Amino acid sequence: MEKRLLKKIEVLRKKLYRYATTRSLVDARVVELSQELDYLLNQYQRLNKYTQLSFW
């Protein structure tokens, strides 16, 4: 699960970078991709938090 999520994050990060360097940062698609990336990063952070807590 974690590796798959990291792969999605990396793919989306690259896609966002391509869009952001060729369009305005307030372009609807750039904002949408940024929000998607935020969502995935938050998921990863929550997953990592629970994984760390399970060791205690």
Biopython code that builds the backbone (N, CA, C, O; Angstrom):
import numpy as np
from Bio.PDB.StructureBuilder import StructureBuilder

atoms = [
    (1, "MET", "N", (0.828, -1.200, 0.000)),
    (1, "MET", "CA", (0.000, 0.000, 0.000)),
    (1, "MET", "C", (0.865, 1.252, 0.000)),
    (1, "MET", "O", (0.646, 2.174, -0.787)),
    (2, "GLU", "N", (1.849, 1.274, 0.893)),
    (2, "GLU", "CA", (2.694, 2.460, 1.025)),
    (2, "GLU", "C", (3.497, 2.728, -0.252)),
    (2, "GLU", "O", (3.612, 3.873, -0.690)),
    (3, "LYS", "N", (4.045, 1.678, -0.837)),
    (3, "LYS", "CA", (4.835, 1.862, -2.060)),
    (3, "LYS", "C", (3.966, 2.350, -3.215)),
    (3, "LYS", "O", (4.391, 3.188, -4.011)),
    (4, "ARG", "N", (2.754, 1.821, -3.300)),
    (4, "ARG", "CA", (1.830, 2.240, -4.354)),
    (4, "ARG", "C", (1.443, 3.704, -4.188)),
    (4, "ARG", "O", (1.346, 4.448, -5.164)),
    (5, "LEU", "N", (1.226, 4.103, -2.955)),
    (5, "LEU", "CA", (0.883, 5.491, -2.669)),
    (5, "LEU", "C", (2.055, 6.419, -2.998)),
    (5, "LEU", "O", (1.860, 7.496, -3.561)),
    (6, "LEU", "N", (3.251, 6.005, -2.650)),
    (6, "LEU", "CA", (4.437, 6.807, -2.975)),
    (6, "LEU", "C", (4.617, 6.946, -4.485)),
    (6, "LEU", "O", (5.017, 8.005, -4.968)),
    (7, "LYS", "N", (4.327, 5.897, -5.221)),
    (7, "LYS", "CA", (4.426, 5.951, -6.683)),
    (7, "LYS", "C", (3.409, 6.942, -7.247)),
    (7, "LYS", "O", (3.737, 7.736, -8.128)),
    (8, "LYS", "N", (2.179, 6.896, -6.740)),
    (8, "LYS", "CA", (1.153, 7.840, -7.190)),
    (8, "LYS", "C", (1.572, 9.275, -6.893)),
    (8, "LYS", "O", (1.379, 10.169, -7.717)),
    (9, "ILE", "N", (2.144, 9.487, -5.716)),
    (9, "ILE", "CA", (2.602, 10.824, -5.328)),
    (9, "ILE", "C", (3.677, 11.309, -6.283)),
    (9, "ILE", "O", (3.641, 12.454, -6.733)),
    (10, "GLU", "N", (4.618, 10.460, -6.590)),
    (10, "GLU", "CA", (5.717, 10.851, -7.473)),
    (10, "GLU", "C", (5.222, 11.160, -8.890)),
    (10, "GLU", "O", (5.655, 12.142, -9.493)),
    (11, "VAL", "N", (4.332, 10.341, -9.417)),
    (11, "VAL", "CA", (3.783, 10.562, -10.756)),
    (11, "VAL", "C", (3.011, 11.884, -10.792)),
    (11, "VAL", "O", (3.171, 12.677, -11.720)),
    (12, "LEU", "N", (2.186, 12.110, -9.791)),
    (12, "LEU", "CA", (1.400, 13.343, -9.744)),
    (12, "LEU", "C", (2.287, 14.569, -9.543)),
    (12, "LEU", "O", (2.020, 15.629, -10.109)),
    (13, "ARG", "N", (3.333, 14.429, -8.743)),
    (13, "ARG", "CA", (4.265, 15.536, -8.521)),
    (13, "ARG", "C", (4.922, 15.961, -9.823)),
    (13, "ARG", "O", (5.042, 17.153, -10.104)),
    (14, "LYS", "N", (5.343, 14.994, -10.612)),
    (14, "LYS", "CA", (5.964, 15.301, -11.902)),
    (14, "LYS", "C", (4.967, 15.949, -12.861)),
    (14, "LYS", "O", (5.302, 16.892, -13.577)),
    (15, "LYS", "N", (3.749, 15.433, -12.863)),
    (15, "LYS", "CA", (2.711, 15.986, -13.729)),
    (15, "LYS", "C", (2.402, 17.427, -13.327)),
    (15, "LYS", "O", (2.262, 18.298, -14.186)),
    (16, "LEU", "N", (2.296, 17.673, -12.035)),
    (16, "LEU", "CA", (2.038, 19.025, -11.538)),
    (16, "LEU", "C", (3.169, 19.960, -11.922)),
    (16, "LEU", "O", (2.919, 21.098, -12.321)),
    (17, "TYR", "N", (4.401, 19.504, -11.809)),
    (17, "TYR", "CA", (5.550, 20.331, -12.170)),
    (17, "TYR", "C", (5.490, 20.726, -13.649)),
    (17, "TYR", "O", (5.729, 21.881, -14.003)),
    (18, "ARG", "N", (5.167, 19.750, -14.510)),
    (18, "ARG", "CA", (5.068, 20.044, -15.945)),
    (18, "ARG", "C", (3.992, 21.095, -16.221)),
    (18, "ARG", "O", (4.214, 22.040, -16.977)),
    (19, "TYR", "N", (2.840, 20.921, -15.607)),
    (19, "TYR", "CA", (1.753, 21.888, -15.809)),
    (19, "TYR", "C", (2.112, 23.255, -15.248)),
    (19, "TYR", "O", (1.867, 24.275, -15.892)),
    (20, "ALA", "N", (2.686, 23.281, -14.061)),
    (20, "ALA", "CA", (2.978, 24.554, -13.390)),
    (20, "ALA", "C", (4.062, 25.353, -14.103)),
    (20, "ALA", "O", (4.092, 26.579, -14.003)),
    (21, "THR", "N", (4.942, 24.679, -14.815)),
    (21, "THR", "CA", (6.004, 25.405, -15.530)),
    (21, "THR", "C", (5.548, 25.900, -16.898)),
    (21, "THR", "O", (6.227, 26.714, -17.523)),
    (22, "THR", "N", (4.409, 25.415, -17.360)),
    (22, "THR", "CA", (3.923, 25.852, -18.673)),
    (22, "THR", "C", (2.645, 26.674, -18.601)),
    (22, "THR", "O", (2.206, 27.224, -19.611)),
    (23, "ARG", "N", (2.051, 26.763, -17.432)),
    (23, "ARG", "CA", (0.800, 27.503, -17.256)),
    (23, "ARG", "C", (0.903, 28.396, -16.024)),
    (23, "ARG", "O", (1.880, 28.352, -15.276)),
    (24, "SER", "N", (-0.114, 29.188, -15.843)),
    (24, "SER", "CA", (-0.195, 30.036, -14.657)),
    (24, "SER", "C", (-0.435, 29.162, -13.423)),
    (24, "SER", "O", (-1.087, 28.121, -13.503)),
    (25, "LEU", "N", (0.096, 29.597, -12.295)),
    (25, "LEU", "CA", (-0.097, 28.830, -11.063)),
    (25, "LEU", "C", (-1.544, 28.854, -10.582)),
    (25, "LEU", "O", (-1.931, 28.044, -9.739)),
    (26, "VAL", "N", (-2.340, 29.772, -11.109)),
    (26, "VAL", "CA", (-3.757, 29.821, -10.733)),
    (26, "VAL", "C", (-4.649, 29.175, -11.797)),
    (26, "VAL", "O", (-5.874, 29.249, -11.711)),
    (27, "ASP", "N", (-4.033, 28.545, -12.793)),
    (27, "ASP", "CA", (-4.776, 27.800, -13.801)),
    (27, "ASP", "C", (-5.578, 26.703, -13.101)),
    (27, "ASP", "O", (-5.084, 26.058, -12.175)),
    (28, "ALA", "N", (-6.795, 26.501, -13.542)),
    (28, "ALA", "CA", (-7.689, 25.538, -12.887)),
    (28, "ALA", "C", (-7.078, 24.139, -12.800)),
    (28, "ALA", "O", (-7.211, 23.471, -11.775)),
    (29, "ARG", "N", (-6.414, 23.695, -13.857)),
    (29, "ARG", "CA", (-5.816, 22.348, -13.851)),
    (29, "ARG", "C", (-4.642, 22.264, -12.881)),
    (29, "ARG", "O", (-4.466, 21.248, -12.209)),
    (30, "VAL", "N", (-3.845, 23.311, -12.803)),
    (30, "VAL", "CA", (-2.706, 23.336, -11.868)),
    (30, "VAL", "C", (-3.219, 23.264, -10.433)),
    (30, "VAL", "O", (-2.682, 22.521, -9.611)),
    (31, "VAL", "N", (-4.257, 24.035, -10.138)),
    (31, "VAL", "CA", (-4.843, 24.028, -8.796)),
    (31, "VAL", "C", (-5.432, 22.657, -8.478)),
    (31, "VAL", "O", (-5.268, 22.145, -7.370)),
    (32, "GLU", "N", (-6.114, 22.071, -9.446)),
    (32, "GLU", "CA", (-6.705, 20.744, -9.256)),
    (32, "GLU", "C", (-5.639, 19.695, -8.968)),
    (32, "GLU", "O", (-5.789, 18.891, -8.049)),
    (33, "LEU", "N", (-4.568, 19.703, -9.747)),
    (33, "LEU", "CA", (-3.486, 18.746, -9.523)),
    (33, "LEU", "C", (-2.824, 18.972, -8.167)),
    (33, "LEU", "O", (-2.465, 18.017, -7.478)),
    (34, "SER", "N", (-2.667, 20.219, -7.793)),
    (34, "SER", "CA", (-2.074, 20.543, -6.502)),
    (34, "SER", "C", (-2.937, 20.011, -5.355)),
    (34, "SER", "O", (-2.416, 19.480, -4.375)),
    (35, "GLN", "N", (-4.227, 20.155, -5.481)),
    (35, "GLN", "CA", (-5.139, 19.640, -4.456)),
    (35, "GLN", "C", (-5.105, 18.120, -4.388)),
    (35, "GLN", "O", (-5.151, 17.545, -3.300)),
    (36, "GLU", "N", (-5.027, 17.471, -5.534)),
    (36, "GLU", "CA", (-4.915, 16.009, -5.564)),
    (36, "GLU", "C", (-3.634, 15.560, -4.872)),
    (36, "GLU", "O", (-3.636, 14.601, -4.100)),
    (37, "LEU", "N", (-2.542, 16.261, -5.157)),
    (37, "LEU", "CA", (-1.270, 15.924, -4.532)),
    (37, "LEU", "C", (-1.337, 16.146, -3.027)),
    (37, "LEU", "O", (-0.841, 15.317, -2.263)),
    (38, "ASP", "N", (-1.931, 17.229, -2.591)),
    (38, "ASP", "CA", (-2.112, 17.479, -1.159)),
    (38, "ASP", "C", (-2.869, 16.338, -0.497)),
    (38, "ASP", "O", (-2.503, 15.881, 0.585)),
    (39, "TYR", "N", (-3.924, 15.886, -1.155)),
    (39, "TYR", "CA", (-4.735, 14.798, -0.615)),
    (39, "TYR", "C", (-3.895, 13.523, -0.446)),
    (39, "TYR", "O", (-3.950, 12.867, 0.594)),
    (40, "LEU", "N", (-3.121, 13.186, -1.478)),
    (40, "LEU", "CA", (-2.282, 11.986, -1.408)),
    (40, "LEU", "C", (-1.200, 12.119, -0.337)),
    (40, "LEU", "O", (-0.904, 11.161, 0.377)),
    (41, "LEU", "N", (-0.620, 13.296, -0.232)),
    (41, "LEU", "CA", (0.406, 13.526, 0.793)),
    (41, "LEU", "C", (-0.186, 13.404, 2.191)),
    (41, "LEU", "O", (0.454, 12.863, 3.093)),
    (42, "ASN", "N", (-1.394, 13.901, 2.373)),
    (42, "ASN", "CA", (-2.064, 13.765, 3.667)),
    (42, "ASN", "C", (-2.361, 12.307, 3.984)),
    (42, "ASN", "O", (-2.221, 11.875, 5.128)),
    (43, "GLN", "N", (-2.771, 11.547, 2.972)),
    (43, "GLN", "CA", (-3.003, 10.109, 3.159)),
    (43, "GLN", "C", (-1.709, 9.418, 3.586)),
    (43, "GLN", "O", (-1.699, 8.612, 4.517)),
    (44, "TYR", "N", (-0.636, 9.742, 2.901)),
    (44, "TYR", "CA", (0.655, 9.128, 3.224)),
    (44, "TYR", "C", (1.077, 9.481, 4.647)),
    (44, "TYR", "O", (1.556, 8.625, 5.390)),
    (45, "GLN", "N", (0.898, 10.735, 5.016)),
    (45, "GLN", "CA", (1.277, 11.167, 6.360)),
    (45, "GLN", "C", (0.458, 10.425, 7.417)),
    (45, "GLN", "O", (1.005, 9.980, 8.426)),
    (46, "ARG", "N", (-0.849, 10.291, 7.188)),
    (46, "ARG", "CA", (-1.688, 9.556, 8.138)),
    (46, "ARG", "C", (-1.258, 8.094, 8.223)),
    (46, "ARG", "O", (-1.177, 7.534, 9.317)),
    (47, "LEU", "N", (-0.985, 7.481, 7.089)),
    (47, "LEU", "CA", (-0.551, 6.089, 7.059)),
    (47, "LEU", "C", (0.756, 5.921, 7.829)),
    (47, "LEU", "O", (0.912, 4.981, 8.608)),
    (48, "ASN", "N", (1.672, 6.823, 7.607)),
    (48, "ASN", "CA", (2.963, 6.772, 8.278)),
    (48, "ASN", "C", (2.820, 7.001, 9.780)),
    (48, "ASN", "O", (3.509, 6.363, 10.575)),
    (49, "LYS", "N", (1.943, 7.892, 10.161)),
    (49, "LYS", "CA", (1.712, 8.182, 11.577)),
    (49, "LYS", "C", (1.211, 6.937, 12.301)),
    (49, "LYS", "O", (1.703, 6.601, 13.379)),
    (50, "TYR", "N", (0.236, 6.254, 11.712)),
    (50, "TYR", "CA", (-0.315, 5.052, 12.335)),
    (50, "TYR", "C", (0.695, 3.917, 12.351)),
    (50, "TYR", "O", (0.710, 3.115, 13.284)),
    (51, "THR", "N", (1.525, 3.840, 11.348)),
    (51, "THR", "CA", (2.562, 2.815, 11.311)),
    (51, "THR", "C", (3.566, 3.040, 12.439)),
    (51, "THR", "O", (3.976, 2.092, 13.108)),
    (52, "GLN", "N", (3.957, 4.285, 12.646)),
    (52, "GLN", "CA", (4.894, 4.603, 13.709)),
    (52, "GLN", "C", (4.284, 4.353, 15.078)),
    (52, "GLN", "O", (4.965, 3.854, 15.974)),
    (53, "LEU", "N", (3.016, 4.690, 15.253)),
    (53, "LEU", "CA", (2.359, 4.513, 16.539)),
    (53, "LEU", "C", (2.195, 3.036, 16.892)),
    (53, "LEU", "O", (2.174, 2.679, 18.070)),
    (54, "SER", "N", (2.081, 2.183, 15.885)),
    (54, "SER", "CA", (1.860, 0.760, 16.152)),
    (54, "SER", "C", (3.088, 0.079, 16.768)),
    (54, "SER", "O", (2.976, -1.015, 17.323)),
    (55, "PHE", "N", (4.240, 0.712, 16.674)),
    (55, "PHE", "CA", (5.438, 0.138, 17.279)),
    (55, "PHE", "C", (5.467, 0.348, 18.785)),
    (55, "PHE", "O", (6.212, -0.340, 19.484)),
    (56, "TRP", "N", (4.698, 1.252, 19.287)),
    (56, "TRP", "CA", (4.692, 1.531, 20.732)),
    (56, "TRP", "C", (3.666, 0.692, 21.358)),
    (56, "TRP", "O", (3.476, 0.752, 22.573)),
]
sb = StructureBuilder()
sb.init_structure("model")
sb.init_model(0)
sb.init_chain("A")
sb.init_seg("    ")
for serial, (resi, resn, name, xyz) in enumerate(atoms, 1):
    if name == "N":
        sb.init_residue(resn, " ", resi, " ")
    sb.init_atom(name, np.array(xyz, "f"), 0.0, 1.0, " ", f" {name:<3s}", serial, name[0])
structure = sb.get_structure()
